Amino acid sequence: MIARRQFIFQSLTAGAGLGLLGLSSCSRAKVPSPTVKGEPTVISTWRHGLDANGAAWRILSDGGYSLDAVEAGVRVSEADPEVMSVGYGGHPDRDGRVSLDACIMDEKGRAGSVCFLEHIKHPISVARLVMEKTPHVMLAGAGALEFALAQGFEKENLLTEKAREQWEEWLNNAEYKPVINIENHDTISMIAIDAEGRISGACTTSGAAYKMHGRVGDSPIIGAGLYCDDEVGGAAATGQGELVMRTLGSFLIVELMRNGMSPQEACEEAVMRIVKKTPDYKDFQIGYIAINKSGAVGAYCLHPGFDYALTRRGNTELIDAPSLLQGS
């Protein structure tokens, strides 16, 4: 694996900024050790998880609820136009329309989800209201938009000038081909444990760039893009959603942990399930993160380049996930 830097951030509770304390060269980060039981922890996918973790940690460090933390955390990425795989500024579909998917799950096993949602910057917050205010788990398309507007969300144009220009350039060839680790970001998935030991998760995305209009990936599907069980732990996915959907990867990881695997072992097994069922698996990237109730974490991916943000004790690290391919 190409040597990368591990970023260590501290004092996340002291306002919105993150104080960079130091950098150390590493070829591959070790799997972090478990936390003290009951100690708040938050883990999220990709480099933009650093800022997202900062928002989540401010809630956790003040004794807040893990569900509030994961919602606040991923909203940071949803609102950032430079994160072009999530929310506002996300890459559009092949027709130039931005549609968003998201889900959220709490420690009681309740879940809410929206898919194929247009015009709403924060689908994660709509998903939470689906969970809390309806008898349903998922709302889709026009129905999800109607619900969001009824709840007071504002209809917005989510296609930024930058995303529009990239889409118009893509139209010159109009060829859909997944790009591994494109711009080092993808879906943001986040799992948090609060001071009371409650575990919650959130997942939000604008989906595959230039997808067919109406395509929905794994991110809003409970058990695929995200799954939490307060007796065991939680897991979440990023990468090519179709591969995760076919294997229900996040649910699989949680069940493997229930049956005695560590988070690291469970993530590795979930990736191998995809490998066994997908002849052209080398053409795609898949990454998983997981955490158990004791705070031990794990992560694994197909190709090098997937990293995740881990925050506990006021410190945040950006860690390279071990990978199956390219000598890792």
C-alpha positions as CSV (number, residue, x, y, z in Angstrom):
1,M,0.0,0.0,0.0
2,I,1.2,3.5,-0.8
3,A,2.3,5.3,2.3
4,R,-0.2,7.7,3.6
5,R,-0.5,10.1,6.5
6,Q,-2.5,9.6,9.6
7,F,-4.2,12.7,10.8
8,I,-4.7,13.2,14.5
9,F,-7.2,15.8,15.6
10,Q,-7.8,16.9,19.2
11,S,-10.1,19.0,21.3
12,L,-13.2,18.6,19.1
13,T,-15.3,19.9,21.9
14,A,-13.8,23.4,21.8
15,G,-15.9,24.9,19.0
16,A,-16.4,24.1,15.4
17,G,-12.7,24.0,14.4
18,L,-10.4,21.0,14.7
19,G,-7.0,21.5,16.0
20,L,-4.3,19.6,14.1
21,L,-1.8,18.3,16.6
22,G,0.6,16.1,14.5
23,L,1.3,14.0,11.5
24,S,3.0,10.7,11.4
25,S,3.9,8.6,8.4
26,C,2.5,5.1,8.2
27,S,2.2,2.5,5.6
28,R,-0.8,0.8,7.1
29,A,-2.7,1.7,10.2
30,K,-3.2,-0.9,12.9
31,V,-6.7,-1.9,13.8
32,P,-7.5,0.3,16.8
33,S,-7.9,-1.3,20.2
34,P,-11.2,-1.4,22.0
35,T,-12.4,1.6,24.0
36,V,-13.4,1.5,27.6
37,K,-17.0,0.2,27.9
38,G,-19.4,3.1,27.8
39,E,-17.0,5.5,26.3
40,P,-18.4,7.6,23.4
41,T,-17.0,6.7,20.0
42,V,-17.9,7.7,16.5
43,I,-16.6,6.2,13.2
44,S,-17.4,7.3,9.6
45,T,-16.3,6.6,6.1
46,W,-13.8,8.6,4.1
47,R,-11.8,11.8,4.6
48,H,-14.9,14.0,4.8
49,G,-15.8,12.0,7.9
50,L,-13.2,14.2,9.7
51,D,-15.5,17.2,9.7
52,A,-18.6,15.1,10.1
53,N,-17.1,13.4,13.2
54,G,-16.4,16.8,14.6
55,A,-20.0,17.7,14.6
56,A,-21.0,14.3,16.0
57,W,-18.4,14.5,18.8
58,R,-19.6,17.9,20.0
59,I,-22.9,16.2,20.9
60,L,-21.4,13.0,22.3
61,S,-18.9,14.8,24.4
62,D,-21.6,16.8,26.0
63,G,-23.5,13.6,27.0
64,G,-25.8,13.7,24.0
65,Y,-27.7,11.0,22.2
66,S,-26.0,9.0,19.5
67,L,-28.9,9.4,17.1
68,D,-28.6,13.2,17.3
69,A,-24.9,12.8,16.8
70,V,-25.0,10.8,13.6
71,E,-27.7,13.0,12.1
72,A,-25.7,16.1,12.9
73,G,-22.5,14.5,11.7
74,V,-23.6,13.5,8.2
75,R,-25.5,16.7,7.7
76,V,-22.0,18.3,7.5
77,S,-21.2,16.3,4.3
78,E,-24.7,16.8,2.9
79,A,-24.3,20.6,3.0
80,D,-20.7,20.7,1.6
81,P,-20.7,21.2,-2.2
82,E,-17.1,20.0,-2.3
83,V,-18.3,16.5,-1.2
84,M,-19.6,15.6,-4.6
85,S,-21.1,12.2,-3.6
86,V,-23.4,13.4,-0.9
87,G,-26.2,16.0,-0.7
88,Y,-25.9,19.5,-2.2
89,G,-23.4,19.5,-5.0
90,G,-23.6,15.7,-5.5
91,H,-23.1,14.3,-9.0
92,P,-26.3,14.1,-11.0
93,D,-27.8,11.2,-12.8
94,R,-27.3,10.8,-16.6
95,D,-30.2,13.2,-17.1
96,G,-28.6,15.9,-15.0
97,R,-30.9,15.5,-12.0
98,V,-29.6,15.1,-8.4
99,S,-31.4,12.4,-6.4
100,L,-30.5,11.5,-2.9
101,D,-30.8,8.4,-0.7
102,A,-30.4,8.2,3.1
103,C,-31.2,6.1,6.1
104,I,-30.9,6.3,9.9
105,M,-31.3,3.7,12.7
106,D,-31.4,4.0,16.4
107,E,-30.6,1.7,19.4
108,K,-34.2,0.4,19.6
109,G,-34.0,-1.0,16.1
110,R,-36.2,1.7,14.7
111,A,-35.3,2.9,11.2
112,G,-36.2,5.6,8.7
113,S,-35.2,5.9,5.0
114,V,-35.7,8.0,1.9
115,C,-34.7,7.1,-1.6
116,F,-34.8,8.9,-5.0
117,L,-35.4,12.1,-3.2
118,E,-34.9,15.3,-5.2
119,H,-34.6,19.0,-4.2
120,I,-34.0,18.4,-0.4
121,K,-30.5,19.1,0.9
122,H,-30.7,17.0,4.0
123,P,-32.3,13.6,3.3
124,I,-30.9,12.2,6.6
125,S,-33.2,14.5,8.5
126,V,-36.2,13.5,6.3
127,A,-35.3,9.9,7.0
128,R,-35.3,10.5,10.7
129,L,-38.8,12.0,10.5
130,V,-40.0,9.1,8.5
131,M,-38.9,6.9,11.4
132,E,-40.4,9.1,14.1
133,K,-43.6,10.5,12.5
134,T,-44.8,7.7,10.2
135,P,-45.6,4.0,10.5
136,H,-43.2,3.3,7.6
137,V,-39.5,2.7,7.2
138,M,-39.0,4.0,3.6
139,L,-40.5,6.7,1.5
140,A,-39.5,7.2,-2.2
141,G,-39.4,9.7,-4.9
142,A,-42.3,12.1,-5.2
143,G,-43.9,10.7,-2.0
144,A,-40.7,11.4,0.0
145,L,-40.5,14.9,-1.4
146,E,-44.2,15.6,-0.6
147,F,-43.5,14.4,3.0
148,A,-40.4,16.5,3.3
149,L,-42.2,19.7,2.2
150,A,-45.1,18.9,4.6
151,Q,-42.5,18.8,7.4
152,G,-41.2,22.2,6.6
153,F,-38.1,21.4,4.4
154,E,-37.4,23.8,1.6
155,K,-37.2,22.8,-2.0
156,E,-33.8,23.7,-3.4
157,N,-31.7,23.3,-6.6
158,L,-29.0,20.8,-5.6
159,L,-27.1,20.9,-8.9
160,T,-24.1,23.2,-8.4
161,E,-22.3,24.8,-11.3
162,K,-19.3,22.6,-10.7
163,A,-21.4,19.4,-10.8
164,R,-23.3,20.7,-13.9
165,E,-20.0,21.3,-15.8
166,Q,-18.7,17.8,-15.0
167,W,-22.0,16.3,-16.1
168,E,-21.9,18.2,-19.4
169,E,-18.3,17.0,-20.0
170,W,-19.4,13.4,-19.2
171,L,-22.1,13.8,-21.9
172,N,-19.4,13.9,-24.6
173,N,-19.0,10.1,-24.2
174,A,-21.9,9.3,-21.9
175,E,-20.2,6.1,-20.7
176,Y,-21.0,4.8,-17.2
177,K,-18.1,3.2,-15.6
178,P,-17.5,3.2,-11.8
179,V,-14.3,5.0,-10.9
180,I,-12.5,3.5,-7.9
181,N,-12.0,5.9,-5.0
182,I,-13.1,8.9,-7.1
183,E,-11.8,12.0,-5.4
184,N,-11.3,9.9,-2.3
185,H,-14.9,10.2,-1.3
186,D,-18.1,8.4,-1.6
187,T,-21.1,7.7,0.6
188,I,-20.8,8.9,4.1
189,S,-21.8,6.3,6.7
190,M,-21.5,6.9,10.4
191,I,-21.9,4.9,13.5
192,A,-21.8,6.3,17.1
193,I,-22.0,5.0,20.6
194,D,-22.9,7.5,23.3
195,A,-22.0,7.7,27.0
196,E,-25.0,5.6,27.8
197,G,-23.9,2.9,25.4
198,R,-26.6,3.5,22.9
199,I,-25.6,2.8,19.3
200,S,-27.1,4.6,16.3
201,G,-26.1,4.9,12.6
202,A,-26.7,7.1,9.6
203,C,-25.9,6.8,5.9
204,T,-26.4,9.3,3.1
205,T,-25.4,9.7,-0.5
206,S,-26.2,11.2,-3.9
207,G,-25.5,7.7,-5.4
208,A,-23.4,6.7,-8.4
209,A,-22.5,9.6,-10.6
210,Y,-24.4,9.6,-13.9
211,K,-26.6,6.7,-12.9
212,M,-29.8,5.8,-14.7
213,H,-32.6,8.1,-13.6
214,G,-34.4,6.3,-10.7
215,R,-31.5,4.1,-9.7
216,V,-31.3,3.5,-5.9
217,G,-28.2,2.0,-4.3
218,D,-27.6,0.3,-0.9
219,S,-27.4,3.5,1.2
220,P,-31.1,3.8,2.1
221,I,-31.6,0.0,2.5
222,I,-31.6,-1.2,6.1
223,G,-29.2,-4.2,6.3
224,A,-27.3,-3.2,3.2
225,G,-25.8,0.3,3.6
226,L,-26.3,0.3,7.4
227,Y,-27.4,-1.9,10.3
228,C,-27.3,-1.4,14.0
229,D,-28.2,-3.8,16.8
230,D,-27.8,-2.4,20.4
231,E,-27.0,-5.9,21.7
232,V,-24.1,-6.4,19.2
233,G,-22.9,-3.3,17.4
234,G,-23.2,-1.7,14.0
235,A,-21.8,-1.8,10.5
236,A,-22.0,0.4,7.4
237,A,-20.9,0.3,3.8
238,T,-19.5,2.5,1.0
239,G,-18.6,1.8,-2.6
240,Q,-20.6,0.1,-5.4
241,G,-24.0,-0.3,-3.9
242,E,-25.3,-3.1,-6.1
243,L,-22.6,-5.5,-4.6
244,V,-23.6,-4.6,-1.1
245,M,-27.3,-5.0,-1.8
246,R,-26.8,-8.5,-3.2
247,T,-25.1,-9.7,0.0
248,L,-26.8,-7.4,2.7
249,G,-23.3,-6.7,3.9
250,S,-24.0,-4.5,6.9
251,F,-26.6,-7.0,8.4
252,L,-24.1,-9.8,7.6
253,I,-21.3,-8.1,9.6
254,V,-23.5,-7.5,12.6
255,E,-24.7,-11.2,12.6
256,L,-21.1,-12.4,12.3
257,M,-20.2,-10.2,15.3
258,R,-23.2,-11.7,17.1
259,N,-21.7,-15.1,16.5
260,G,-18.3,-14.2,17.9
261,M,-16.3,-12.6,15.2
262,S,-14.4,-9.3,15.9
263,P,-15.5,-6.3,13.8
264,Q,-12.3,-6.7,11.7
265,E,-12.9,-10.4,11.0
266,A,-16.6,-9.7,10.2
267,C,-15.7,-6.9,7.7
268,E,-13.2,-9.1,6.0
269,E,-15.7,-11.9,5.7
270,A,-18.3,-9.6,4.2
271,V,-15.8,-8.4,1.5
272,M,-15.0,-12.1,0.7
273,R,-18.7,-12.9,0.3
274,I,-18.8,-10.3,-2.5
275,V,-15.5,-11.6,-4.0
276,K,-17.0,-15.2,-4.1
277,K,-20.2,-14.0,-5.9
278,T,-18.8,-11.4,-8.2
279,P,-16.4,-12.6,-11.1
280,D,-15.4,-9.0,-12.0
281,Y,-15.0,-7.8,-8.4
282,K,-11.7,-6.2,-9.2
283,D,-13.5,-3.5,-11.2
284,F,-15.2,-2.1,-8.1
285,Q,-14.5,-0.7,-4.7
286,I,-16.3,-1.8,-1.6
287,G,-15.5,-0.7,1.9
288,Y,-17.0,-1.6,5.3
289,I,-16.7,-0.2,8.8
290,A,-17.9,-1.8,12.0
291,I,-18.0,-1.3,15.7
292,N,-19.1,-3.6,18.5
293,K,-20.6,-2.7,21.8
294,S,-17.3,-2.8,23.6
295,G,-16.0,-0.1,21.2
296,A,-13.7,-2.4,19.1
297,V,-13.7,-1.3,15.5
298,G,-12.9,-2.8,12.1
299,A,-12.7,-1.9,8.5
300,Y,-11.9,-3.6,5.2
301,C,-12.1,-2.9,1.5
302,L,-11.3,-4.4,-1.9
303,H,-8.8,-1.8,-3.2
304,P,-6.3,0.4,-1.2
305,G,-7.5,3.9,-0.8
306,F,-10.5,3.6,1.5
307,D,-10.0,5.4,4.7
308,Y,-12.2,6.1,7.7
309,A,-12.4,8.6,10.6
310,L,-12.4,7.4,14.2
311,T,-13.1,9.7,17.1
312,R,-12.8,8.9,20.8
313,R,-11.4,10.6,23.9
314,G,-11.4,13.9,22.0
315,N,-9.0,12.6,19.3
316,T,-9.8,11.9,15.7
317,E,-7.7,9.7,13.4
318,L,-8.0,9.2,9.7
319,I,-7.1,5.6,9.2
320,D,-6.3,3.6,6.1
321,A,-8.5,0.4,5.9
322,P,-6.6,-2.8,5.1
323,S,-7.5,-4.1,1.6
324,L,-7.7,-7.4,-0.2
325,L,-6.0,-6.4,-3.4
326,Q,-2.6,-4.9,-4.5
327,G,-0.4,-6.6,-1.9
328,S,-2.2,-5.3,1.1
